[in-house]
Structure formats: structure tokens, C-alpha cells
Amino acid sequence: MNIQNTIATQTIDQPDYNAIKAKQNATWSSGDYAVIGTTLQIVGELLAESMDPAPGARVLDVAAGNGNATLAFARRWHRVTSTDYVQTLLDKGRARAEAEGHSVEFRVADAEDLPFDDGDFDAVISTFGVMFAPNQMQAAEEMIRVCRSGGQIGLANWTPRGFIGQLFKTIGSHVPPPQGVQSPAMWGDSDWIDATFGPAARVIQVSNRNFTFRYRSPAHFVEVFRTLYGPVHKAFLTLDEAGQGALEADIIALIDRLNVARDGSMSVPAEYAEIIVLKT
């Protein structure tokens, strides 16, 4: 193979991140993630408690969604900037902050190209957000860049072996992800975190926690997620009637394997990694 052919092959194999992000934006804008997002509020609160920056710290929430972690840190009197590339989610976060009387800056921003200077923030955080950036290394580098020396990077990410990691895998078996894009659950793998953030870190602390998904029944979970949760909503829309039935059956089977409720309801512990990086 000559050099020109090699370059052409590399160009073809390189994912078109801009196109992928445009589709992702449409995905997260569909449904109404904010309804589901608010059920995860405790995760942001626990991350704020674990990181415990001094009141008044400059905090950047990356891929903030409707503002769970944003609010958790604002409630502790930090100066929070909340960012996402979906305007409607930022609007939901702003409404929540205003209702509680917190002063938060909201900005549309791409996690892979943050519009801030090097070292602008004392803490950079993301809960179940930045992990969905298609160019994972670029997003990680941006979080490191805008965090000051001696500052903290705090993350909450679903693990590959947990319920949501397995849900991603189940969906991917029916609707394959874009070629060249790794699973977002990589962000919950401690080896990947060490390899990615280790060169810029003084200390990395990883604690595995569980968030329990509680729904009236497994069928209720599927109904809510296929209606409101963008990735599941879009996956079902992609499939024909038979495909939708097969995907629903596989999700129900996954829930049945992990469900600890015995009364017909759903109570599924979902493992996630709480990660705190102390930057050098």
C-alpha cells in the first residue's frame, strides 16, 4: 500500500466527531431527560460531599444536563458555571437554580472544546455527562486543561459491569454505535481513568457506589426510558416493530437478572464510579 492509500484509509477510519455530536445533540434533545435526570440528584450531592472544596471555589460542571451536580455545588456556596451543548437542558437547570435562589452562570459549551482559559477553575466536575463525549481523550484533556494546578476533577460515571453499562451493551446489540466510538462506560473503568488522568494527577481516588433505579415495575422503567431518555428513545425509533419488541424483551430480561425487588416493582442497584483526581 502506498502512502496516499494509507492516508486515505486513516481518514476513512477516523470517526467524524462533529457529525456524531450533531446526532447526539438531537438524541439528548429528544424525550425529556430532565425528568429522569432529577432522580439522580443524590449522586451530585455525594460527589460534592466527597470533593468538599472550600466555599467560594470556582466550579465548572461539564455536560451538566439539567444541573444535578450544578445545584449540589451551588448549595454549598461555590461559584458554579454550568455547561452543556443542549440548550433546553441548560434552561431546565437555570429554572431550578432560580427557583432555589442560587446565582449560577449557564453557558452552551462543547465538552471537547471548552471556552475557558487554562486553569480557570478550582474544580471541574461531571456526573453521567462528559462520559458521552465521542472523542473521549479530547474531552478528558479539556477537563484537565481548565482545572488549575492543585485543583480537583470530580466524576461520576457508570461502570461497564453495572446495570447501565450492561444496558448500553444491550442497546448496542440492536443498534450499533458509530464506528470507532468506544462505549461511554469506559469512563467507569479504573484502568482507563488511571491511564487517561494519571499523567496529570497527584492522586486518583476511585470509589464504587450504587445508585438504585426504583420504578413501579420493569415495564414501567422501559416505558419511561423509551419515552424520555434520549439514547433509549432514539434506539427504539430506529427499529421496526419486531426490533422494538426484541429490544424491550432484552431490557426486561436484563432487569429481571438484577432486580432485588420481590413485589413486582423494580429495584436495581446500578454501579457507578465516583472519581476524584487531584491535579498536579
N, C-alpha and C positions, 0 to 999 in steps of 0.2 A: 504493500500500500504506500503510495507516495504521500508527501507532506500535505498537499492540498486535500486529498481524500481523508487524511487523518483529522485535519481541521474541520472538515465538513461533518465527519462523524461526531466529533466532540460537540459541535454546535447543535446537532440534532439531539444528542443525548442530554444536553443541558436543559433543565426544566425552564419553561417560560414563567418565571415567578410573577411577573406583572399580570399575565393572563390568569394565573391561578388565584392571585389575590383579588382580582376583579370578580371571579366566580365566588370566592369565599365571602366577599363583601355582600354579594347578593344572597348567599346562603344565610349569613348571620342576620341579614335584614329581613329575611322571611320568618314566618311564625311570629313568636313574641318571646325571645329568650329571657327578657326581664322577669317574666312570671316564674320561670324556673330558676333564674339567677338568684332571686331573693331567698330561695330556700337554702342556698349555700352560704348565707351570711356568716354563720358561725366560723367558717374557715378563715375569712378575713379577720375576724376578731381574734382567733387563736394565733394567727400569724403576727398581728400587731402586738399581742402579749409576748410572744416568743422573741421578737426583734427588740422591742422596748426601746426605741430611740428616745432621746431627750425631747420633751415637749418643745415645739417650735422648729423641729427638724424639717428640712426641705425633703419632701417625699414625692416621687414620681410613680404613678400607677400606670403600667404599660398594658395595653389591651384590657382596659378596665371594665369593659362591658357596662352594665348598669350600676356599677360603683360599690360593690360589696366591700372590697378592701379599701377603696377610697374613703368610704364613710367610717370604717373601723379606725383608720388613722386620723381622720378629721375629728372624730370623737375624743381623740387623745391629744387634741390641740396642736397637731402638726400642720405645716403649710403644704397642702397637697395639690399637685397638678394631676388631673385625671385625663388619660388619653385613650383613644380608640379610633379605628378607622371607619366605624359605623356611627354616623351622626345620631340616628334615632336612639341608640343605646346611651350615648352621652347625654341626650336630652332627658332620658329617664333618670340617669344619675344626678343630673342637675336639679331635677324636680325633687328628688329625695333629699339632697343636701339643703336646698332652700327650705323644705318643709321642717328640717331639723335646725335651721338657723346657722348652718356652717358655711364659711367662706371657702370655696374650692374653685380653682381655675380648671376649666374644661377646654380641651383642645383636640381637634381631629389630628391624628398623627399615625404614621406607619411605623410599626414596631421595628421594622428593618431599616428605617431611616429617620430616627428621632430628631426633631427640630430643636435640639438643645446643644449647648456647648459642653466640652469635656469637663467632667467633674462638677456639673451644676447641682447635683443632688446628694444629700446625706444618705438617703435610702432610695432604692429602686425596687419596686415590687410588682408582682403579677400573680393573680390567683386564677388558674384554669384559663389563662388568656394567651400569653406570649407563646405557649406551647403549640398553638395552632398556626404560628407563622410558617409559611412553606420553606423559606430559607432559614433554617434553624440556627446555623452558625452565625449568620449575619445578625439575626435578632439578639443572640447571646452577646455578640461583640458590642452591639449598640447599648445594651444594658450595662455592660462593664464600662464602656466609654463615658457614659454620662454620670456614673457614680464616682464620687470623689475618693481619693486615697484614704483608706481607713473607714470608709463608709460600708454600708451593708446592702446586699442584694437578697431579697426575700421572695421565695416562690412557693406556690402550692400547685403541684402537678399530679395528674392521675398516673398511676404506675401501670406498666404493661400487664402485670398479672392480676390487677384488681378488676372490679366489675366493669368500670368504664373502659379500661384498656381492652378487656375482652369484648365489650360492646363495639368498640372501634373495629376490632378484628372481625367480628360477626358482620358488621355493615360492609366492611371491605371485601368479604367473600361474596357479596351480592352486587356491590357497586364498587369496583376497584378504584383506588385513589389515583391521582395524576401520576404518571410515570416519573420516577426519580425523586418523589417526595416521600420522606420517611414518616412513620406514624408519629403523631403528636405525643404519644405515650413514651417516646424516647426521653422526654424531659423528666419522666419519673424514674428513670434508670440511674442508679447512683454511679455506676461506672462512666456513663455518658456525661453526667454532671461533673464528675471529677476531671475527666479529660477535657471538657469544654471550659470550665471555670477555674480549674486548678492552677494554670499558669498565672492567673491574675489574683489568686487568693492567698491570704494568710491562713485562713481556716475555713473549712466547709463542714457544716453540720447538717446531717440528713436524718430526719425523724419520720418514720412511717406512722401515719394516722389513718383513721377510718372516718368517712362521712357516711351515714346511713340514709339510704333512699327509702322513704316511707310513703307508700301510696295505698289507696284503698284496695287494690288488687294488682297482680301483674298486668292484666288487661288495661287497667286504669293508667299505669305507667306508660304503656305503649301508646295509648290514646293521647296522653298529654305530650309525650315526646314527639310523636309524629305530627302533632298539630303545632307545637310551639318551639321545639328545639331545632334550630336551622339545619344542622347536618342530618338528623334523622328525618326531618320534614322533606328535605330535598332528595334523600335517598329513596323514600317511598314514591315521590313524584317521578323519579327516574324509571321506576319499574312498572311493568304491566300488572294486571290484576293477579295473575298467578305468581309473579315475582314478589308482589307485595304480601301475598299470603304466606309465601315461603320465608320471607324476612321476618314477618311478625311471629311465625312459629318458632324460628330460631332464637329470636329475642326472648320469647316466653320460656323456651327451654333453658336458656342461659339463666334467667331469673329463677326458675324452679330449682336449678342446681345450687344457687347461692342463697335462696330465701330462707331466713331463720324464723319467719312468722309461721304460725300453725293454725291461724284462724281464717285463712283465705285472703288476708291482706298481704301486703308486700313490705318486708323489712330486710333490705340487702345492704350489708356493710360494703363500702367501696373504698379500697385502699388508695391513699394518695401520699405523696412525699412532700413534707414540709422542709424546705431547703433554705438555709441561711448561709450566705457567703460573705465573709469579712474580707474586703478588698485590701490588697497590699498598698 
